[in-house]
Amino acid sequence: MIGKISAPRGERVEPLIYYLYGPGRREEHTDPHIVAGWRHPAELEPPLREDGRRDFRPLFGLLSQPHAAMGTWGSARPVWHCSMRAAPQDKTLSDDEWAQIACDVMHRTGLAPSGEEDDAVRWVAIRHGDDHIHLVAMLARQDGRRPRLSNERYRVRDSCRAAEQRYGLRPTAPGDRTAARCPSRAESEKAARRGLEEAPRVTLRRQVSTAAAAAGGEQDFFARLQQAGVLVRTRHSTRDPAQLTGYAVALPGDTTRAGDPVWYGGGKLAADLTLPKLRRRWPRPGSDDRFTAAERSAAWEHVAQVVDHASAHIRSLLAGDDPGAAADAAWATSDTLHAAAAALGSRILRQAADAYDRAARAPYGRTPAPTPAGDGLRRAARLLSAYGYITSDPSFRPLVLIIRLAALAEAVADLRQSQQHAAQAARALRAAQQLHAARGFYAAPAAARQPSARSAATLAGAGFPVPPGPVPATPAAPEPPPRPQPPAPPRPGQQPRRQ
């Protein structure tokens, strides 16, 4: 079961109630009625008039009364709205069961604790479909106090998991703060209007992750983002202007109505992309991060060996009942996947790296302590980024690396499964499946792929071996580009929302 709190909160409750009792955007609302509230549903249900229409005036007056009594002390946006939805394969819950779920949500969030019905906020739960309900509350207590909203989203998540166990529904992941922020509906619709394959938030998250995996420090990180065409804005301390405290990124062309870039801070992209956590990935000041001649000449073999050692490290910790010590290696695996996807120019590997991202993060925003296995994977990612291209290779060294990356992702899946982190285990397994799918391309015979003249000169200057043969003007892409998706048609009778 999934619970979603709408943001921002509303200013008036009337439009929301009208919509919930209306036909919906596609006539999907059927038999709308109240299943729970601060009073018995029979007392709150809007009565029918002689013309067959409902009279909402009594309900509106009762809901708004405590907020109106607070006067100027009341909230400017007092309407709290939360939708609760069961999975399509779940059984159909009765009105009484949905009422129990709604009461549990209001109790856990502290908006209407059990036993305080006459003092807490006024609320209703409206059902207009088989698989979901909507909770609507006014953020003004009947005793004249403001309600406290502390970690409301995580309390709703706890209530969803409790309902899954109580009614035998499909289990979902806990709110462990490992999931990246999803694009909002406005962002997705804006991307569809522009004909983009994905929302800018998703593109920026991948580009920031790739730049962080390849960089050896802050300046290198920002330089790589700018080279990739990403707009970068840094934030400095107010006390010490020379101290860098954060950053934000934007895509060219992604602007507001006023024409300003739409900026995303690192923490708004993912929990592990804030500047302090990125600094934990990079070599410590004073450490020697130069690559040896042997590492440069056998980059693929060296990285494959490091990945193999990391898999063995995680497996040994699982066998020794110490899975927590493998957190750093699991986190660093994301860097290696993003670097391999960028070096090979593979769309399938890019998808595998995106799928794996959640499996890399430790719950509740924790940063794992550095380990030799994790540092080795991060160093391998920087080596792949320095190599930066794929050549025709009869020994199929990239294939060996992909096979070992798949084994590493499977080891992380077993790690997360042993820690009872179902969502992270599922994402690691999905990444492993996509890596296995990528084996087919590199296992099949292919035409020679040579680096461009610019790449060859750069690699030669860095000490990397450049294979003999003609150098084409541009490197051949290993996979066909994705087909552009046509923009989604607007819904009947509604203008698309703009950001």
LOTIDREN-298914 format. One record per residue (C-alpha): x, y, z. Coordinates in Angstrom, 2 decimals, decimal comma. Example, Ala and Ser with C-alpha at 12.3 -4.5 7.8 and 13.67 -1.06 7.14 Angstrom:
<pts>
<pt <12,30; -4,50; 7,80>> <pt <13,67; -1,06; 7,14>> 
</pts>
This chain:
<pts>
<pt <0,00; 0,00; 0,00>> <pt <1,21; 3,47; -0,87>> <pt <0,32; 6,70; 0,93>> <pt <1,04; 10,06; -0,68>> <pt <0,68; 13,46; 0,99>> <pt <-0,07; 16,23; -1,49>> <pt <2,21; 19,26; -1,52>> <pt <1,84; 22,14; -1,28>> <pt <-1,16; 22,12; 1,05>> <pt <-4,37; 23,78; -0,09>> <pt <-5,86; 27,09; 0,94>> <pt <-9,54; 26,12; 0,70>> <pt <-11,20; 22,76; 1,30>> <pt <-14,21; 23,32; -0,98>> <pt <-12,52; 22,70; -4,39>> <pt <-10,92; 19,50; -3,14>> <pt <-14,20; 18,06; -1,80>> <pt <-15,99; 19,00; -5,02>> <pt <-13,34; 17,15; -7,04>> <pt <-13,41; 14,03; -4,83>> <pt <-17,20; 13,81; -5,18>> <pt <-17,10; 14,68; -8,88>> <pt <-16,74; 12,38; -11,89>> <pt <-12,93; 12,65; -12,02>> <pt <-10,77; 13,61; -14,96>> <pt <-11,70; 10,49; -16,95>> <pt <-15,02; 9,56; -15,32>> <pt <-13,09; 7,22; -13,02>> <pt <-14,85; 8,25; -9,78>> <pt <-17,66; 5,85; -8,89>> <pt <-19,97; 6,00; -5,85>> <pt <-18,10; 8,66; -3,85>> <pt <-18,93; 8,49; -0,13>> <pt <-17,39; 9,09; 3,30>> <pt <-16,09; 5,98; 5,05>> <pt <-14,56; 7,61; 8,17>> <pt <-14,12; 10,95; 9,90>> <pt <-13,96; 12,70; 13,22>> <pt <-17,66; 11,80; 13,54>> <pt <-19,66; 8,84; 12,28>> <pt <-19,82; 8,86; 8,45>> <pt <-23,62; 8,96; 8,51>> <pt <-23,48; 12,34; 10,27>> <pt <-21,01; 13,78; 7,74>> <pt <-22,27; 12,44; 4,40>> <pt <-23,58; 15,36; 2,26>> <pt <-27,34; 14,91; 1,81>> <pt <-29,07; 14,80; -1,57>> <pt <-31,25; 17,70; -2,66>> <pt <-34,52; 17,36; -4,52>> <pt <-32,70; 17,94; -7,81>> <pt <-30,39; 14,97; -7,12>> <pt <-27,35; 17,09; -6,31>> <pt <-25,53; 16,97; -2,98>> <pt <-25,63; 19,74; -0,41>> <pt <-22,03; 20,26; 0,75>> <pt <-22,70; 23,34; 2,89>> <pt <-23,04; 21,53; 6,25>> <pt <-19,82; 19,55; 5,68>> <pt <-17,88; 22,64; 4,59>> <pt <-19,05; 24,57; 7,62>> <pt <-18,15; 21,81; 10,09>> <pt <-14,71; 21,22; 8,57>> <pt <-13,77; 24,92; 8,45>> <pt <-15,17; 25,99; 11,83>> <pt <-12,04; 25,39; 14,01>> <pt <-9,78; 27,11; 11,48>> <pt <-12,11; 30,09; 11,17>> <pt <-12,17; 30,41; 14,97>> <pt <-8,37; 30,77; 15,04>> <pt <-8,56; 33,95; 12,96>> <pt <-5,22; 35,36; 11,85>> <pt <-3,39; 32,80; 13,97>> <pt <-4,55; 30,02; 11,67>> <pt <-2,43; 28,56; 8,88>> <pt <-2,54; 30,21; 5,45>> <pt <-2,66; 26,72; 3,87>> <pt <-4,70; 24,59; 6,27>> <pt <-5,92; 21,81; 3,93>> <pt <-4,04; 18,52; 4,46>> <pt <-4,64; 15,88; 1,78>> <pt <-3,35; 12,30; 1,71>> <pt <-4,28; 9,50; -0,72>> <pt <-3,98; 5,81; 0,22>> <pt <-3,83; 3,22; -2,57>> <pt <-3,60; -0,57; -2,56>> <pt <-1,76; -2,58; -5,22>> <pt <-3,76; -3,75; -8,28>> <pt <-3,34; -7,41; -7,28>> <pt <-4,51; -6,85; -3,70>> <pt <-7,96; -7,91; -2,57>> <pt <-10,74; -5,32; -2,52>> <pt <-11,03; -3,87; 0,97>> <pt <-14,40; -3,11; 2,53>> <pt <-15,51; 0,31; 3,76>> <pt <-14,91; -0,78; 7,36>> <pt <-11,37; -1,90; 6,55>> <pt <-10,58; 1,37; 4,77>> <pt <-12,05; 3,23; 7,77>> <pt <-9,69; 1,40; 10,12>> <pt <-6,73; 2,27; 7,86>> <pt <-7,77; 5,95; 7,77>> <pt <-8,13; 6,12; 11,56>> <pt <-4,71; 4,52; 11,99>> <pt <-3,13; 7,12; 9,66>> <pt <-4,67; 10,00; 11,59>> <pt <-3,56; 8,45; 14,88>> <pt <0,04; 7,79; 13,82>> <pt <0,52; 11,24; 12,30>> <pt <-0,77; 12,85; 15,50>> <pt <-3,46; 14,83; 13,66>> <pt <-6,28; 12,94; 15,37>> <pt <-4,93; 10,59; 18,08>> <pt <-7,27; 7,91; 19,30>> <pt <-9,38; 9,22; 22,18>> <pt <-9,01; 12,90; 21,18>> <pt <-11,77; 13,04; 18,57>> <pt <-13,38; 16,08; 20,25>> <pt <-10,10; 18,01; 20,60>> <pt <-8,05; 17,08; 17,50>> <pt <-8,46; 18,21; 13,90>> <pt <-11,60; 17,61; 11,86>> <pt <-11,17; 15,23; 8,96>> <pt <-12,95; 12,89; 6,56>> <pt <-11,94; 9,89; 4,43>> <pt <-13,65; 9,74; 1,03>> <pt <-13,77; 6,62; -1,13>> <pt <-14,64; 6,89; -4,82>> <pt <-12,88; 3,77; -6,13>> <pt <-12,23; 0,17; -5,15>> <pt <-8,51; 0,50; -4,50>> <pt <-7,99; 3,86; -2,77>> <pt <-9,30; 6,53; -0,41>> <pt <-8,55; 10,23; 0,16>> <pt <-8,02; 11,75; 3,60>> <pt <-8,84; 15,44; 3,96>> <pt <-8,12; 17,31; 7,20>> <pt <-8,11; 20,94; 8,33>> <pt <-4,93; 21,83; 10,24>> <pt <-6,67; 23,46; 13,18>> <pt <-7,47; 21,55; 16,37>> <pt <-10,88; 21,89; 17,96>> <pt <-9,27; 22,87; 21,27>> <pt <-7,78; 25,99; 19,63>> <pt <-4,22; 24,72; 19,20>> <pt <-2,21; 24,10; 16,07>> <pt <-1,51; 20,45; 15,25>> <pt <2,05; 19,21; 15,15>> <pt <3,31; 17,64; 11,93>> <pt <6,52; 15,75; 12,69>> <pt <7,79; 13,32; 10,03>> <pt <4,25; 12,91; 8,73>> <pt <5,34; 11,10; 5,58>> <pt <7,21; 8,44; 7,52>> <pt <4,26; 7,98; 9,89>> <pt <2,00; 7,43; 6,86>> <pt <4,51; 4,88; 5,53>> <pt <4,41; 3,05; 8,88>> <pt <0,64; 2,95; 8,70>> <pt <0,76; 1,49; 5,18>> <pt <3,06; -1,31; 6,29>> <pt <0,84; -2,02; 9,29>> <pt <-2,18; -2,31; 6,96>> <pt <-0,26; -4,69; 4,69>> <pt <0,41; -7,05; 7,59>> <pt <-3,10; -6,74; 9,01>> <pt <-4,98; -7,44; 5,77>> <pt <-2,46; -9,58; 3,89>> <pt <-1,67; -7,01; 1,20>> <pt <1,38; -6,85; -1,03>> <pt <4,37; -5,80; 1,13>> <pt <6,24; -2,61; 0,26>> <pt <9,54; -1,14; 1,38>> <pt <9,86; 0,83; 4,63>> <pt <10,52; 4,55; 4,58>> <pt <14,28; 4,19; 5,05>> <pt <15,12; 7,33; 3,02>> <pt <17,14; 5,41; 0,40>> <pt <14,87; 6,24; -2,54>> <pt <15,80; 9,19; -4,73>> <pt <13,29; 11,98; -5,18>> <pt <10,89; 11,21; -8,01>> <pt <9,90; 13,89; -10,51>> <pt <6,72; 15,68; -9,60>> <pt <3,68; 15,50; -11,84>> <pt <4,39; 19,03; -13,07>> <pt <7,97; 18,07; -13,98>> <pt <6,83; 14,96; -15,87>> <pt <4,17; 16,84; -17,81>> <pt <6,60; 19,62; -18,64>> <pt <9,12; 17,06; -19,95>> <pt <6,40; 15,44; -22,08>> <pt <5,44; 18,80; -23,60>> <pt <9,07; 19,41; -24,52>> <pt <9,39; 15,93; -26,04>> <pt <12,02; 14,81; -23,52>> <pt <12,61; 11,15; -22,77>> <pt <12,80; 11,82; -19,02>> <pt <12,37; 14,65; -16,54>> <pt <15,36; 16,98; -16,01>> <pt <15,66; 15,83; -12,40>> <pt <16,46; 12,27; -13,56>> <pt <18,96; 13,45; -16,18>> <pt <20,73; 15,71; -13,69>> <pt <20,92; 12,94; -11,07>> <pt <22,67; 10,66; -13,56>> <pt <25,07; 13,37; -14,76>> <pt <25,97; 14,40; -11,21>> <pt <26,53; 10,74; -10,21>> <pt <28,74; 10,15; -13,26>> <pt <30,77; 13,31; -12,66>> <pt <31,20; 12,47; -8,98>> <pt <32,41; 8,96; -9,82>> <pt <35,00; 10,29; -12,29>> <pt <36,21; 13,27; -10,26>> <pt <39,13; 13,34; -7,89>> <pt <37,99; 16,43; -6,00>> <pt <35,63; 19,38; -5,88>> <pt <37,15; 21,45; -8,68>> <pt <37,37; 18,41; -10,94>> <pt <33,74; 17,58; -10,15>> <pt <32,42; 21,02; -11,08>> <pt <34,62; 21,15; -14,18>> <pt <33,21; 17,80; -15,40>> <pt <29,66; 19,00; -14,90>> <pt <30,34; 22,14; -16,92>> <pt <32,01; 20,09; -19,66>> <pt <28,87; 17,98; -19,84>> <pt <26,81; 21,11; -20,47>> <pt <25,28; 21,31; -16,99>> <pt <24,76; 24,72; -15,39>> <pt <26,40; 24,88; -11,95>> <pt <25,75; 27,31; -9,10>> <pt <27,80; 27,11; -5,90>> <pt <26,86; 28,25; -2,40>> <pt <29,36; 29,73; 0,05>> <pt <29,30; 30,19; 3,79>> <pt <27,98; 33,52; 5,10>> <pt <30,64; 33,55; 7,81>> <pt <33,54; 32,48; 5,62>> <pt <32,95; 33,40; 1,97>> <pt <35,89; 31,24; 0,90>> <pt <34,22; 28,10; 2,28>> <pt <32,09; 26,16; -0,22>> <pt <29,00; 24,69; 1,48>> <pt <26,81; 23,43; -1,37>> <pt <25,87; 23,51; -5,02>> <pt <22,92; 23,40; -7,40>> <pt <22,64; 22,26; -11,01>> <pt <20,30; 22,97; -13,90>> <pt <19,86; 21,92; -17,53>> <pt <20,08; 24,53; -20,30>> <pt <16,60; 25,17; -21,67>> <pt <14,82; 24,02; -18,51>> <pt <13,47; 27,35; -17,29>> <pt <10,64; 28,81; -15,28>> <pt <7,96; 31,08; -16,72>> <pt <10,21; 34,02; -15,95>> <pt <13,03; 32,46; -18,00>> <pt <15,25; 31,58; -15,03>> <pt <16,93; 28,14; -14,85>> <pt <15,23; 25,52; -12,69>> <pt <17,88; 24,71; -10,08>> <pt <18,17; 21,46; -8,15>> <pt <20,38; 21,16; -5,10>> <pt <22,37; 17,96; -4,71>> <pt <20,20; 16,82; -1,81>> <pt <17,07; 17,33; -3,94>> <pt <18,42; 14,85; -6,49>> <pt <19,41; 12,09; -4,05>> <pt <20,38; 11,79; -0,41>> <pt <23,99; 10,85; -1,19>> <pt <24,63; 13,70; -3,67>> <pt <25,05; 16,51; -1,16>> <pt <28,47; 18,14; -1,19>> <pt <29,56; 16,80; 2,25>> <pt <28,74; 13,23; 1,18>> <pt <30,41; 13,65; -2,19>> <pt <33,57; 14,71; -0,40>> <pt <33,58; 11,32; 1,36>> <pt <33,92; 9,64; -2,05>> <pt <36,96; 11,53; -3,23>> <pt <40,60; 10,87; -2,26>> <pt <41,67; 12,49; 0,96>> <pt <44,00; 15,50; 0,67>> <pt <47,62; 14,43; 0,38>> <pt <46,85; 10,94; -0,94>> <pt <48,48; 9,79; -4,18>> <pt <45,74; 9,03; -6,72>> <pt <47,97; 8,69; -9,79>> <pt <47,60; 5,55; -11,88>> <pt <50,59; 3,31; -12,52>> <pt <51,71; 2,33; -16,00>> <pt <50,43; -1,22; -15,43>> <pt <46,98; 0,08; -14,44>> <pt <46,79; 2,33; -17,49>> <pt <47,90; -0,34; -19,96>> <pt <45,48; -2,97; -18,61>> <pt <42,61; -0,79; -17,41>> <pt <39,81; -3,26; -18,12>> <pt <41,63; -6,21; -16,52>> <pt <42,54; -4,15; -13,47>> <pt <38,99; -2,88; -12,93>> <pt <37,55; -6,37; -13,46>> <pt <39,94; -7,71; -10,84>> <pt <38,95; -4,98; -8,36>> <pt <35,26; -5,75; -8,95>> <pt <35,91; -9,46; -8,43>> <pt <37,70; -8,77; -5,13>> <pt <34,79; -6,56; -3,99>> <pt <32,30; -9,37; -4,71>> <pt <34,40; -11,81; -2,72>> <pt <34,67; -9,25; 0,10>> <pt <30,89; -8,86; 0,34>> <pt <30,33; -12,64; 0,17>> <pt <32,85; -13,25; 2,93>> <pt <31,17; -10,70; 5,20>> <pt <27,80; -12,30; 4,54>> <pt <29,19; -15,70; 5,48>> <pt <30,77; -14,21; 8,60>> <pt <27,50; -12,61; 9,80>> <pt <28,90; -9,08; 9,49>> <pt <26,94; -7,55; 6,57>> <pt <27,21; -4,02; 7,94>> <pt <30,92; -3,91; 7,09>> <pt <30,05; -4,26; 3,38>> <pt <28,08; -0,99; 3,24>> <pt <30,97; 1,02; 1,80>> <pt <31,60; -1,48; -1,00>> <pt <27,89; -1,47; -1,85>> <pt <27,94; 2,33; -1,96>> <pt <31,07; 2,49; -4,14>> <pt <29,62; -0,03; -6,62>> <pt <27,36; 2,75; -7,90>> <pt <30,40; 4,82; -8,88>> <pt <31,90; 1,91; -10,82>> <pt <28,64; 1,25; -12,66>> <pt <28,19; 4,89; -13,67>> <pt <31,81; 5,13; -14,81>> <pt <31,54; 1,89; -16,84>> <pt <28,32; 3,07; -18,49>> <pt <29,92; 6,38; -19,47>> <pt <33,14; 4,75; -20,71>> <pt <31,32; 2,17; -22,81>> <pt <28,62; 4,58; -23,99>> <pt <26,03; 1,89; -23,32>> <pt <22,38; 2,71; -22,78>> <pt <21,75; -0,66; -21,11>> <pt <24,59; -0,10; -18,64>> <pt <23,28; 3,38; -17,99>> <pt <19,91; 1,88; -17,11>> <pt <21,62; -0,66; -14,86>> <pt <23,48; 2,12; -13,04>> <pt <20,24; 4,07; -12,59>> <pt <18,45; 0,99; -11,28>> <pt <21,24; 0,23; -8,82>> <pt <21,37; 3,70; -7,24>> <pt <18,92; 2,95; -4,43>> <pt <20,70; -0,28; -3,52>> <pt <23,88; 1,73; -2,93>> <pt <22,50; 4,04; -0,25>> <pt <22,61; 3,24; 3,46>> <pt <19,29; 3,68; 5,30>> <pt <18,39; 7,02; 6,87>> <pt <21,12; 8,94; 5,08>> <pt <24,01; 7,28; 6,89>> <pt <27,46; 7,51; 5,31>> <pt <29,44; 4,24; 5,53>> <pt <32,93; 4,27; 6,97>> <pt <35,65; 3,98; 4,28>> <pt <37,00; 0,49; 3,59>> <pt <39,75; -0,80; 1,28>> <pt <37,14; -2,56; -0,89>> <pt <35,10; 0,63; -1,31>> <pt <38,16; 2,79; -1,98>> <pt <39,32; 0,27; -4,58>> <pt <36,00; 0,46; -6,42>> <pt <36,03; 4,26; -6,40>> <pt <39,60; 4,28; -7,70>> <pt <38,56; 1,81; -10,41>> <pt <35,73; 4,17; -11,39>> <pt <38,20; 7,04; -11,84>> <pt <40,45; 4,78; -13,90>> <pt <37,55; 3,89; -16,21>> <pt <36,64; 7,56; -16,55>> <pt <40,23; 8,42; -17,43>> <pt <40,29; 5,67; -20,05>> <pt <37,06; 7,06; -21,48>> <pt <36,42; 4,94; -24,58>> <pt <35,99; 1,39; -25,86>> <pt <38,13; -0,07; -28,63>> <pt <37,95; -3,21; -30,71>> <pt <39,44; -5,84; -28,47>> <pt <39,67; -9,51; -29,44>> <pt <40,00; -10,57; -25,80>> <pt <36,63; -9,01; -24,94>> <pt <37,90; -7,41; -21,78>> <pt <34,77; -5,23; -21,42>> <pt <32,67; -8,41; -21,50>> <pt <34,62; -9,82; -18,56>> <pt <34,05; -6,59; -16,63>> <pt <30,31; -6,64; -17,33>> <pt <30,05; -10,25; -16,15>> <pt <31,85; -9,41; -12,92>> <pt <29,77; -6,27; -12,40>> <pt <26,66; -8,44; -12,66>> <pt <28,09; -10,79; -10,05>> <pt <28,85; -7,81; -7,81>> <pt <25,28; -6,52; -8,15>> <pt <23,98; -9,98; -7,22>> <pt <26,24; -10,02; -4,15>> <pt <24,83; -6,65; -3,08>> <pt <21,29; -7,99; -3,65>> <pt <22,04; -10,85; -1,25>> <pt <23,50; -8,34; 1,20>> <pt <20,39; -6,16; 1,15>> <pt <18,16; -9,23; 1,39>> <pt <20,00; -10,40; 4,51>> <pt <19,47; -6,91; 5,97>> <pt <15,73; -7,15; 5,15>> <pt <15,88; -4,16; 2,80>> <pt <13,51; -5,52; 0,14>> <pt <13,42; -2,44; -2,10>> <pt <17,20; -2,16; -2,24>> <pt <17,58; -5,88; -2,93>> <pt <15,06; -5,63; -5,77>> <pt <16,92; -2,72; -7,37>> <pt <20,26; -4,54; -7,16>> <pt <18,71; -7,62; -8,79>> <pt <17,22; -5,46; -11,53>> <pt <20,64; -3,96; -12,20>> <pt <22,15; -7,45; -12,38>> <pt <19,51; -8,53; -14,90>> <pt <20,25; -5,53; -17,11>> <pt <23,97; -6,23; -16,90>> <pt <23,36; -9,81; -18,01>> <pt <21,30; -8,44; -20,90>> <pt <24,24; -6,22; -21,89>> <pt <26,48; -9,29; -22,21>> <pt <24,78; -10,22; -25,48>> <pt <25,99; -7,11; -27,26>> <pt <29,64; -7,43; -26,26>> <pt <29,70; -11,21; -26,69>> <pt <28,58; -10,98; -30,32>> <pt <31,15; -10,13; -33,02>> <pt <31,09; -6,41; -33,82>> <pt <32,84; -4,06; -36,19>> <pt <35,96; -2,33; -34,92>> <pt <35,25; 0,71; -32,76>> <pt <38,12; 3,15; -32,73>> <pt <38,46; 6,34; -30,67>> <pt <38,06; 9,71; -32,32>> <pt <41,11; 11,78; -33,15>> <pt <40,53; 14,02; -30,15>> <pt <40,12; 11,05; -27,77>> <pt <43,21; 9,36; -29,19>> <pt <45,34; 12,45; -28,64>> <pt <44,04; 12,86; -25,10>> <pt <44,67; 9,22; -24,21>> <pt <48,12; 9,21; -25,74>> <pt <49,04; 12,29; -23,75>> <pt <47,81; 10,60; -20,56>> <pt <49,88; 7,49; -21,21>> <pt <47,08; 5,16; -22,32>> <pt <47,71; 2,73; -25,19>> <pt <45,88; 3,59; -28,41>> <pt <45,21; 0,63; -30,74>> <pt <46,60; 0,90; -34,26>> <pt <44,30; 1,40; -37,19>> <pt <42,36; 4,13; -38,93>> <pt <40,84; 6,77; -36,72>> <pt <37,35; 7,82; -37,80>> <pt <36,03; 11,31; -37,28>> <pt <33,56; 10,20; -34,63>> <pt <33,39; 7,01; -32,55>> <pt <30,71; 4,55; -33,51>> <pt <27,93; 4,20; -30,96>> <pt <27,68; 0,69; -29,53>> <pt <23,89; 0,87; -29,37>> <pt <21,21; 2,66; -31,39>> <pt <19,89; 5,84; -29,78>> <pt <16,53; 5,56; -27,99>> <pt <13,48; 6,51; -29,97>> <pt <12,05; 9,88; -28,95>> <pt <8,75; 9,56; -27,13>> <pt <5,88; 11,71; -28,43>> <pt <4,42; 14,16; -25,92>> <pt <1,43; 12,88; -23,97>> <pt <-1,91; 14,32; -25,15>> <pt <-3,61; 16,75; -22,73>> <pt <-6,42; 15,36; -20,61>> <pt <-9,93; 16,20; -21,78>> <pt <-11,24; 19,37; -20,24>> <pt <-8,06; 20,26; -18,38>> <pt <-5,09; 22,43; -19,18>> <pt <-1,71; 20,84; -18,43>> <pt <0,03; 22,11; -15,37>> <pt <3,11; 24,22; -15,94>> <pt <6,08; 24,51; -13,69>> 
</pts>
